[in-house]
Amino acid sequence: MTQSASLADRLPRQLSFKHTLQLWTAWGQQGIGTDDEAKLAGLLVLIAQREVGNRPGRCEPRAVKRRPKPFPLLTKPRALARQEILENGHPKKLK
């Protein structure tokens, strides 16, 4: 990405990492090596074509949210829960 950005007079941060990764993977699957300068220059041009926007102040929390489910959590032993279902039926859905 750095070589591609320098050839295109851009910062590496302005290029799409995902696009670069996809091109590099496809490049490797075709069995094209990096020893051919002309083909490598073509790859670098392709990488520099996809530019991402400036997103100042971007901050994403690194957390996993637990999505609400229409059923309650199983908080007792499974055998006991099965017995209660056989006796009383399934509990009502949560909203």
N, C-alpha and C positions, 0 to 999 in steps of 0.2 A: 504494500500500500504506500509505503514511503517513497519508493522509486516511482510509482505511478503518479503520486501527488506532485513530486518534484518535476516530472515531465510535463504535467498539466498546469504548473504554476498555482497549485492549491495546497492547502494544509492537509495532512493525512486525516485530520479530524473531520474534514468536509466530505470525505469519501465514505461510502456505505460499506461497513464491515461485512454485513450479510451478503451483499452483492459480490464482494471480493471472495468470500468463502465459497459461494456457489460457483463462481467462475473457476476458482482454483480446484475445486472438487471435480468439476466437469473436465477440466484440463488434465487432471491426473487420471481420470477414467478412460480418456481417449489414448493414453499412453504417450502423450507428447512430452518430451523432455525439455529441460531448461537450457540445453546446450545450443539450440538454434536461436541465434540473436534476433532474427527477423520475427520468428513466431513469438518469442518472449516479449518483444516490443509491441506486437499486436495484442497480447494479453494485457500488458500494462495500459494500453490505450483503452481497451474494453473496461478495465477496472476504473479508470478515471472518468468514464462517461456518467456513472451514477453518482450524483451529488446529493447529500442530505442537507436539510435546512438547519439554520442556527436556532438552537433551543436553549437560551440562557436560563439559568436557574432550575434546570430540570433536576428533579429529585424524586426518585421512586423508592418507596419503602420495600425492604427485603423481608417480606412476611407472607405467610400463606393464610388466607382467610378460610375459615370453615364455613362452607355454604349451608344455609338452613335446609333441612330435609323435612319432608312431610311426616316423618315418623320420629318418635322419641328415641333417645339413646338407650341402648341395652345396658342397664346399670345393675342387673342381677344375673345370677348364673342362668345359662341358656336352658337348662333342664327345668328350672323353676318358672322361667318365662313361658316355656312350652306348656307346662301344666296349667298356668293361669289362662292361657289362650284357649285351651281345651275346655276349661270350666266356664270362663266369662266371655269368650270371643275376643277378637282383636280390639285394641284400644282405638279411640278416635284419632283422626289425623290432627296434627298441630298446624296452626295457621301462621 
